[in-house]
Amino acid sequence: MSVSATSPNLSAPFQIEAGLIVFTRDGHAQFGWRDLATGLFHSEADGNAILDAVAAIEFDSDITH
């Protein structure tokens, strides 16, 4: 799912993929995103690949951070 987003630094809206909550094999969950080219999930906190991801669900909020 892609959503429209706006930025105070850009003059036009742009499309982004919805954020994800990624679940790992050891039961942890973290916010992340999926690289559409490689299919790998990445942590939103540091950008590193989440290699032990087992599932993800979309997270869409009307509040930006």
PyMOL Python script that loads the backbone (N, CA, C, O; Angstrom):
from pymol import cmd

cmd.read_pdbstr("""\
ATOM      1  N   MET A   1       0.840  -1.163   0.000  1.00  0.00           N
ATOM      2  CA  MET A   1       0.000   0.000   0.000  1.00  0.00           C
ATOM      3  C   MET A   1       0.886   1.227   0.000  1.00  0.00           C
ATOM      4  O   MET A   1       1.836   1.300   0.779  1.00  0.00           O
ATOM      5  N   SER A   2       0.603   2.170  -0.838  1.00  0.00           N
ATOM      6  CA  SER A   2       1.343   3.429  -0.787  1.00  0.00           C
ATOM      7  C   SER A   2       0.402   4.515  -0.294  1.00  0.00           C
ATOM      8  O   SER A   2      -0.809   4.454  -0.505  1.00  0.00           O
ATOM      9  N   VAL A   3       0.969   5.487   0.353  1.00  0.00           N
ATOM     10  CA  VAL A   3       0.192   6.588   0.895  1.00  0.00           C
ATOM     11  C   VAL A   3       0.789   7.894   0.403  1.00  0.00           C
ATOM     12  O   VAL A   3       1.973   7.959   0.071  1.00  0.00           O
ATOM     13  N   SER A   4      -0.032   8.931   0.358  1.00  0.00           N
ATOM     14  CA  SER A   4       0.473  10.252  -0.016  1.00  0.00           C
ATOM     15  C   SER A   4       1.073  10.900   1.211  1.00  0.00           C
ATOM     16  O   SER A   4       0.568  10.739   2.322  1.00  0.00           O
ATOM     17  N   ALA A   5       2.131  11.620   1.011  1.00  0.00           N
ATOM     18  CA  ALA A   5       2.787  12.310   2.112  1.00  0.00           C
ATOM     19  C   ALA A   5       3.143  13.719   1.660  1.00  0.00           C
ATOM     20  O   ALA A   5       3.287  13.991   0.468  1.00  0.00           O
ATOM     21  N   THR A   6       3.278  14.590   2.618  1.00  0.00           N
ATOM     22  CA  THR A   6       3.730  15.941   2.320  1.00  0.00           C
ATOM     23  C   THR A   6       4.909  16.263   3.222  1.00  0.00           C
ATOM     24  O   THR A   6       5.057  15.695   4.304  1.00  0.00           O
ATOM     25  N   SER A   7       5.718  17.153   2.774  1.00  0.00           N
ATOM     26  CA  SER A   7       6.890  17.565   3.532  1.00  0.00           C
ATOM     27  C   SER A   7       6.962  19.083   3.528  1.00  0.00           C
ATOM     28  O   SER A   7       6.696  19.711   2.503  1.00  0.00           O
ATOM     29  N   PRO A   8       7.321  19.688   4.673  1.00  0.00           N
ATOM     30  CA  PRO A   8       7.455  21.139   4.659  1.00  0.00           C
ATOM     31  C   PRO A   8       8.588  21.628   3.752  1.00  0.00           C
ATOM     32  O   PRO A   8       8.636  22.804   3.391  1.00  0.00           O
ATOM     33  N   ASN A   9       9.504  20.713   3.385  1.00  0.00           N
ATOM     34  CA  ASN A   9      10.634  21.089   2.540  1.00  0.00           C
ATOM     35  C   ASN A   9      10.367  20.904   1.048  1.00  0.00           C
ATOM     36  O   ASN A   9      11.136  21.384   0.215  1.00  0.00           O
ATOM     37  N   LEU A  10       9.290  20.215   0.712  1.00  0.00           N
ATOM     38  CA  LEU A  10       8.973  19.953  -0.688  1.00  0.00           C
ATOM     39  C   LEU A  10       7.678  20.661  -1.046  1.00  0.00           C
ATOM     40  O   LEU A  10       6.799  20.828  -0.200  1.00  0.00           O
ATOM     41  N   SER A  11       7.562  21.074  -2.293  1.00  0.00           N
ATOM     42  CA  SER A  11       6.385  21.831  -2.702  1.00  0.00           C
ATOM     43  C   SER A  11       5.232  20.948  -3.187  1.00  0.00           C
ATOM     44  O   SER A  11       4.107  21.427  -3.326  1.00  0.00           O
ATOM     45  N   ALA A  12       5.501  19.663  -3.445  1.00  0.00           N
ATOM     46  CA  ALA A  12       4.453  18.790  -3.964  1.00  0.00           C
ATOM     47  C   ALA A  12       4.363  17.508  -3.133  1.00  0.00           C
ATOM     48  O   ALA A  12       5.375  17.035  -2.617  1.00  0.00           O
ATOM     49  N   PRO A  13       3.159  16.942  -3.000  1.00  0.00           N
ATOM     50  CA  PRO A  13       3.017  15.662  -2.299  1.00  0.00           C
ATOM     51  C   PRO A  13       3.782  14.566  -3.041  1.00  0.00           C
ATOM     52  O   PRO A  13       4.040  14.692  -4.237  1.00  0.00           O
ATOM     53  N   PHE A  14       4.140  13.503  -2.343  1.00  0.00           N
ATOM     54  CA  PHE A  14       4.849  12.385  -2.958  1.00  0.00           C
ATOM     55  C   PHE A  14       4.315  11.081  -2.397  1.00  0.00           C
ATOM     56  O   PHE A  14       3.702  11.067  -1.330  1.00  0.00           O
ATOM     57  N   GLN A  15       4.543   9.992  -3.102  1.00  0.00           N
ATOM     58  CA  GLN A  15       4.064   8.675  -2.693  1.00  0.00           C
ATOM     59  C   GLN A  15       5.147   7.931  -1.928  1.00  0.00           C
ATOM     60  O   GLN A  15       6.302   7.902  -2.352  1.00  0.00           O
ATOM     61  N   ILE A  16       4.780   7.329  -0.803  1.00  0.00           N
ATOM     62  CA  ILE A  16       5.690   6.475  -0.052  1.00  0.00           C
ATOM     63  C   ILE A  16       4.963   5.187   0.294  1.00  0.00           C
ATOM     64  O   ILE A  16       3.733   5.151   0.322  1.00  0.00           O
ATOM     65  N   GLU A  17       5.712   4.143   0.553  1.00  0.00           N
ATOM     66  CA  GLU A  17       5.104   2.909   1.016  1.00  0.00           C
ATOM     67  C   GLU A  17       4.709   3.072   2.476  1.00  0.00           C
ATOM     68  O   GLU A  17       5.351   3.819   3.214  1.00  0.00           O
ATOM     69  N   ALA A  18       3.663   2.381   2.896  1.00  0.00           N
ATOM     70  CA  ALA A  18       3.243   2.430   4.290  1.00  0.00           C
ATOM     71  C   ALA A  18       4.347   1.863   5.167  1.00  0.00           C
ATOM     72  O   ALA A  18       5.076   0.963   4.752  1.00  0.00           O
ATOM     73  N   GLY A  19       4.468   2.388   6.376  1.00  0.00           N
ATOM     74  CA  GLY A  19       5.436   1.847   7.320  1.00  0.00           C
ATOM     75  C   GLY A  19       5.011   0.453   7.763  1.00  0.00           C
ATOM     76  O   GLY A  19       3.855   0.057   7.610  1.00  0.00           O
ATOM     77  N   LEU A  20       5.958  -0.269   8.306  1.00  0.00           N
ATOM     78  CA  LEU A  20       5.686  -1.639   8.736  1.00  0.00           C
ATOM     79  C   LEU A  20       6.079  -1.835  10.186  1.00  0.00           C
ATOM     80  O   LEU A  20       6.980  -1.171  10.699  1.00  0.00           O
ATOM     81  N   ILE A  21       5.395  -2.750  10.834  1.00  0.00           N
ATOM     82  CA  ILE A  21       5.869  -3.300  12.094  1.00  0.00           C
ATOM     83  C   ILE A  21       6.405  -4.679  11.729  1.00  0.00           C
ATOM     84  O   ILE A  21       5.661  -5.542  11.264  1.00  0.00           O
ATOM     85  N   VAL A  22       7.700  -4.877  11.944  1.00  0.00           N
ATOM     86  CA  VAL A  22       8.385  -6.100  11.530  1.00  0.00           C
ATOM     87  C   VAL A  22       8.610  -6.981  12.757  1.00  0.00           C
ATOM     88  O   VAL A  22       9.120  -6.519  13.778  1.00  0.00           O
ATOM     89  N   PHE A  23       8.228  -8.246  12.651  1.00  0.00           N
ATOM     90  CA  PHE A  23       8.401  -9.214  13.735  1.00  0.00           C
ATOM     91  C   PHE A  23       9.581 -10.124  13.419  1.00  0.00           C
ATOM     92  O   PHE A  23       9.743 -10.585  12.289  1.00  0.00           O
ATOM     93  N   THR A  24      10.398 -10.375  14.430  1.00  0.00           N
ATOM     94  CA  THR A  24      11.575 -11.223  14.245  1.00  0.00           C
ATOM     95  C   THR A  24      11.357 -12.603  14.862  1.00  0.00           C
ATOM     96  O   THR A  24      10.421 -12.817  15.633  1.00  0.00           O
ATOM     97  N   ARG A  25      12.227 -13.513  14.510  1.00  0.00           N
ATOM     98  CA  ARG A  25      12.148 -14.894  14.958  1.00  0.00           C
ATOM     99  C   ARG A  25      12.137 -15.004  16.485  1.00  0.00           C
ATOM    100  O   ARG A  25      11.494 -15.900  17.033  1.00  0.00           O
ATOM    101  N   ASP A  26      12.839 -14.109  17.172  1.00  0.00           N
ATOM    102  CA  ASP A  26      12.907 -14.180  18.637  1.00  0.00           C
ATOM    103  C   ASP A  26      11.768 -13.429  19.335  1.00  0.00           C
ATOM    104  O   ASP A  26      11.811 -13.241  20.551  1.00  0.00           O
ATOM    105  N   GLY A  27      10.758 -13.000  18.585  1.00  0.00           N
ATOM    106  CA  GLY A  27       9.563 -12.406  19.163  1.00  0.00           C
ATOM    107  C   GLY A  27       9.584 -10.895  19.327  1.00  0.00           C
ATOM    108  O   GLY A  27       8.634 -10.334  19.874  1.00  0.00           O
ATOM    109  N   HIS A  28      10.617 -10.224  18.878  1.00  0.00           N
ATOM    110  CA  HIS A  28      10.672  -8.770  18.962  1.00  0.00           C
ATOM    111  C   HIS A  28       9.921  -8.136  17.795  1.00  0.00           C
ATOM    112  O   HIS A  28       9.747  -8.744  16.739  1.00  0.00           O
ATOM    113  N   ALA A  29       9.487  -6.914  18.012  1.00  0.00           N
ATOM    114  CA  ALA A  29       8.810  -6.147  16.962  1.00  0.00           C
ATOM    115  C   ALA A  29       9.467  -4.779  16.887  1.00  0.00           C
ATOM    116  O   ALA A  29       9.850  -4.203  17.905  1.00  0.00           O
ATOM    117  N   GLN A  30       9.591  -4.267  15.670  1.00  0.00           N
ATOM    118  CA  GLN A  30      10.160  -2.929  15.499  1.00  0.00           C
ATOM    119  C   GLN A  30       9.591  -2.283  14.252  1.00  0.00           C
ATOM    120  O   GLN A  30       9.147  -2.964  13.327  1.00  0.00           O
ATOM    121  N   PHE A  31       9.609  -0.959  14.238  1.00  0.00           N
ATOM    122  CA  PHE A  31       9.165  -0.242  13.051  1.00  0.00           C
ATOM    123  C   PHE A  31      10.208  -0.420  11.962  1.00  0.00           C
ATOM    124  O   PHE A  31      11.410  -0.424  12.231  1.00  0.00           O
ATOM    125  N   GLY A  32       9.741  -0.566  10.736  1.00  0.00           N
ATOM    126  CA  GLY A  32      10.668  -0.756   9.640  1.00  0.00           C
ATOM    127  C   GLY A  32      10.039  -0.468   8.295  1.00  0.00           C
ATOM    128  O   GLY A  32       8.917   0.032   8.206  1.00  0.00           O
ATOM    129  N   TRP A  33      10.773  -0.788   7.261  1.00  0.00           N
ATOM    130  CA  TRP A  33      10.329  -0.602   5.883  1.00  0.00           C
ATOM    131  C   TRP A  33      10.934  -1.721   5.045  1.00  0.00           C
ATOM    132  O   TRP A  33      11.898  -2.366   5.456  1.00  0.00           O
ATOM    133  N   ARG A  34      10.361  -1.942   3.874  1.00  0.00           N
ATOM    134  CA  ARG A  34      10.827  -3.012   2.994  1.00  0.00           C
ATOM    135  C   ARG A  34      11.427  -2.430   1.730  1.00  0.00           C
ATOM    136  O   ARG A  34      10.813  -1.597   1.064  1.00  0.00           O
ATOM    137  N   ASP A  35      12.629  -2.871   1.405  1.00  0.00           N
ATOM    138  CA  ASP A  35      13.286  -2.476   0.162  1.00  0.00           C
ATOM    139  C   ASP A  35      12.630  -3.263  -0.964  1.00  0.00           C
ATOM    140  O   ASP A  35      12.771  -4.484  -1.036  1.00  0.00           O
ATOM    141  N   LEU A  36      11.920  -2.573  -1.835  1.00  0.00           N
ATOM    142  CA  LEU A  36      11.186  -3.261  -2.901  1.00  0.00           C
ATOM    143  C   LEU A  36      12.111  -3.930  -3.910  1.00  0.00           C
ATOM    144  O   LEU A  36      11.705  -4.881  -4.577  1.00  0.00           O
ATOM    145  N   ALA A  37      13.340  -3.454  -4.033  1.00  0.00           N
ATOM    146  CA  ALA A  37      14.285  -4.050  -4.983  1.00  0.00           C
ATOM    147  C   ALA A  37      14.848  -5.377  -4.464  1.00  0.00           C
ATOM    148  O   ALA A  37      15.006  -6.329  -5.229  1.00  0.00           O
ATOM    149  N   THR A  38      15.148  -5.436  -3.162  1.00  0.00           N
ATOM    150  CA  THR A  38      15.767  -6.651  -2.600  1.00  0.00           C
ATOM    151  C   THR A  38      14.789  -7.519  -1.830  1.00  0.00           C
ATOM    152  O   THR A  38      15.036  -8.709  -1.638  1.00  0.00           O
ATOM    153  N   GLY A  39      13.674  -6.937  -1.385  1.00  0.00           N
ATOM    154  CA  GLY A  39      12.713  -7.675  -0.581  1.00  0.00           C
ATOM    155  C   GLY A  39      13.080  -7.741   0.896  1.00  0.00           C
ATOM    156  O   GLY A  39      12.336  -8.319   1.687  1.00  0.00           O
ATOM    157  N   LEU A  40      14.209  -7.162   1.280  1.00  0.00           N
ATOM    158  CA  LEU A  40      14.640  -7.203   2.676  1.00  0.00           C
ATOM    159  C   LEU A  40      13.920  -6.141   3.503  1.00  0.00           C
ATOM    160  O   LEU A  40      13.607  -5.055   3.017  1.00  0.00           O
ATOM    161  N   PHE A  41      13.668  -6.483   4.762  1.00  0.00           N
ATOM    162  CA  PHE A  41      13.115  -5.522   5.708  1.00  0.00           C
ATOM    163  C   PHE A  41      14.271  -4.791   6.390  1.00  0.00           C
ATOM    164  O   PHE A  41      15.311  -5.387   6.669  1.00  0.00           O
ATOM    165  N   HIS A  42      14.081  -3.495   6.657  1.00  0.00           N
ATOM    166  CA  HIS A  42      15.113  -2.673   7.299  1.00  0.00           C
ATOM    167  C   HIS A  42      14.522  -1.964   8.505  1.00  0.00           C
ATOM    168  O   HIS A  42      13.350  -1.588   8.505  1.00  0.00           O
ATOM    169  N   SER A  43      15.336  -1.787   9.524  1.00  0.00           N
ATOM    170  CA  SER A  43      14.927  -1.095  10.733  1.00  0.00           C
ATOM    171  C   SER A  43      14.792   0.392  10.464  1.00  0.00           C
ATOM    172  O   SER A  43      15.653   0.997   9.825  1.00  0.00           O
ATOM    173  N   GLU A  44      13.715   0.976  10.951  1.00  0.00           N
ATOM    174  CA  GLU A  44      13.558   2.419  10.812  1.00  0.00           C
ATOM    175  C   GLU A  44      14.548   3.159  11.705  1.00  0.00           C
ATOM    176  O   GLU A  44      14.950   4.280  11.391  1.00  0.00           O
ATOM    177  N   ALA A  45      14.943   2.541  12.813  1.00  0.00           N
ATOM    178  CA  ALA A  45      15.831   3.199  13.770  1.00  0.00           C
ATOM    179  C   ALA A  45      17.228   3.430  13.214  1.00  0.00           C
ATOM    180  O   ALA A  45      17.792   4.511  13.381  1.00  0.00           O
ATOM    181  N   ASP A  46      17.797   2.408  12.545  1.00  0.00           N
ATOM    182  CA  ASP A  46      19.179   2.547  12.083  1.00  0.00           C
ATOM    183  C   ASP A  46      19.387   2.192  10.614  1.00  0.00           C
ATOM    184  O   ASP A  46      20.497   2.341  10.102  1.00  0.00           O
ATOM    185  N   GLY A  47      18.355   1.729   9.930  1.00  0.00           N
ATOM    186  CA  GLY A  47      18.462   1.406   8.509  1.00  0.00           C
ATOM    187  C   GLY A  47      19.076   0.057   8.194  1.00  0.00           C
ATOM    188  O   GLY A  47      19.152  -0.332   7.029  1.00  0.00           O
ATOM    189  N   ASN A  48      19.519  -0.670   9.226  1.00  0.00           N
ATOM    190  CA  ASN A  48      20.124  -1.989   8.993  1.00  0.00           C
ATOM    191  C   ASN A  48      19.071  -3.011   8.600  1.00  0.00           C
ATOM    192  O   ASN A  48      17.916  -2.915   9.015  1.00  0.00           O
ATOM    193  N   ALA A  49      19.472  -3.984   7.801  1.00  0.00           N
ATOM    194  CA  ALA A  49      18.574  -5.058   7.395  1.00  0.00           C
ATOM    195  C   ALA A  49      18.192  -5.902   8.606  1.00  0.00           C
ATOM    196  O   ALA A  49      19.022  -6.162   9.476  1.00  0.00           O
ATOM    197  N   ILE A  50      16.941  -6.323   8.655  1.00  0.00           N
ATOM    198  CA  ILE A  50      16.445  -7.206   9.709  1.00  0.00           C
ATOM    199  C   ILE A  50      16.460  -8.607   9.110  1.00  0.00           C
ATOM    200  O   ILE A  50      15.501  -9.014   8.453  1.00  0.00           O
ATOM    201  N   LEU A  51      17.536  -9.341   9.333  1.00  0.00           N
ATOM    202  CA  LEU A  51      17.749 -10.611   8.650  1.00  0.00           C
ATOM    203  C   LEU A  51      16.892 -11.754   9.191  1.00  0.00           C
ATOM    204  O   LEU A  51      16.662 -12.736   8.484  1.00  0.00           O
ATOM    205  N   ASP A  52      16.414 -11.643  10.438  1.00  0.00           N
ATOM    206  CA  ASP A  52      15.602 -12.723  10.999  1.00  0.00           C
ATOM    207  C   ASP A  52      14.114 -12.378  11.029  1.00  0.00           C
ATOM    208  O   ASP A  52      13.375 -12.886  11.872  1.00  0.00           O
ATOM    209  N   ALA A  53      13.670 -11.509  10.102  1.00  0.00           N
ATOM    210  CA  ALA A  53      12.261 -11.130  10.025  1.00  0.00           C
ATOM    211  C   ALA A  53      11.425 -12.329   9.576  1.00  0.00           C
ATOM    212  O   ALA A  53      11.788 -13.054   8.650  1.00  0.00           O
ATOM    213  N   VAL A  54      10.298 -12.512  10.262  1.00  0.00           N
ATOM    214  CA  VAL A  54       9.404 -13.615   9.906  1.00  0.00           C
ATOM    215  C   VAL A  54       8.032 -13.128   9.456  1.00  0.00           C
ATOM    216  O   VAL A  54       7.296 -13.872   8.808  1.00  0.00           O
ATOM    217  N   ALA A  55       7.680 -11.887   9.791  1.00  0.00           N
ATOM    218  CA  ALA A  55       6.378 -11.352   9.397  1.00  0.00           C
ATOM    219  C   ALA A  55       6.407  -9.833   9.517  1.00  0.00           C
ATOM    220  O   ALA A  55       7.264  -9.264  10.193  1.00  0.00           O
ATOM    221  N   ALA A  56       5.456  -9.192   8.850  1.00  0.00           N
ATOM    222  CA  ALA A  56       5.324  -7.744   8.949  1.00  0.00           C
ATOM    223  C   ALA A  56       3.875  -7.367   8.670  1.00  0.00           C
ATOM    224  O   ALA A  56       3.193  -8.012   7.873  1.00  0.00           O
ATOM    225  N   ILE A  57       3.422  -6.320   9.335  1.00  0.00           N
ATOM    226  CA  ILE A  57       2.088  -5.782   9.066  1.00  0.00           C
ATOM    227  C   ILE A  57       2.233  -4.288   8.785  1.00  0.00           C
ATOM    228  O   ILE A  57       3.148  -3.635   9.288  1.00  0.00           O
ATOM    229  N   GLU A  58       1.324  -3.764   7.982  1.00  0.00           N
ATOM    230  CA  GLU A  58       1.363  -2.343   7.634  1.00  0.00           C
ATOM    231  C   GLU A  58       0.951  -1.498   8.833  1.00  0.00           C
ATOM    232  O   GLU A  58       0.079  -1.879   9.613  1.00  0.00           O
ATOM    233  N   PHE A  59       1.586  -0.365   8.958  1.00  0.00           N
ATOM    234  CA  PHE A  59       1.275   0.590  10.014  1.00  0.00           C
ATOM    235  C   PHE A  59       1.110   1.938   9.331  1.00  0.00           C
ATOM    236  O   PHE A  59       2.044   2.445   8.711  1.00  0.00           O
ATOM    237  N   ASP A  60      -0.068   2.510   9.446  1.00  0.00           N
ATOM    238  CA  ASP A  60      -0.338   3.792   8.811  1.00  0.00           C
ATOM    239  C   ASP A  60      -0.943   4.707   9.869  1.00  0.00           C
ATOM    240  O   ASP A  60      -1.975   4.393  10.461  1.00  0.00           O
ATOM    241  N   SER A  61      -0.300   5.819  10.096  1.00  0.00           N
ATOM    242  CA  SER A  61      -0.743   6.739  11.127  1.00  0.00           C
ATOM    243  C   SER A  61      -1.022   8.095  10.528  1.00  0.00           C
ATOM    244  O   SER A  61      -0.423   8.479   9.524  1.00  0.00           O
ATOM    245  N   ASP A  62      -1.932   8.817  11.145  1.00  0.00           N
ATOM    246  CA  ASP A  62      -2.181  10.173  10.673  1.00  0.00           C
ATOM    247  C   ASP A  62      -1.309  11.176  11.412  1.00  0.00           C
ATOM    248  O   ASP A  62      -1.477  12.385  11.249  1.00  0.00           O
ATOM    249  N   ILE A  63      -0.377  10.683  12.224  1.00  0.00           N
ATOM    250  CA  ILE A  63       0.561  11.531  12.948  1.00  0.00           C
ATOM    251  C   ILE A  63       1.956  11.245  12.440  1.00  0.00           C
ATOM    252  O   ILE A  63       2.370  10.086  12.413  1.00  0.00           O
ATOM    253  N   THR A  64       2.696  12.270  12.034  1.00  0.00           N
ATOM    254  CA  THR A  64       4.052  12.077  11.561  1.00  0.00           C
ATOM    255  C   THR A  64       5.022  12.381  12.673  1.00  0.00           C
ATOM    256  O   THR A  64       4.713  13.116  13.611  1.00  0.00           O
ATOM    257  N   HIS A  65       6.210  11.799  12.554  1.00  0.00           N
ATOM    258  CA  HIS A  65       7.245  12.044  13.561  1.00  0.00           C
ATOM    259  C   HIS A  65       8.571  12.278  12.908  1.00  0.00           C
ATOM    260  O   HIS A  65       9.567  12.503  13.596  1.00  0.00           O
TER     261      HIS A  65
END
""", "prot")
cmd.dss("prot")
cmd.show_as("cartoon", "prot")
cmd.util.cbc("prot")
cmd.orient("prot")
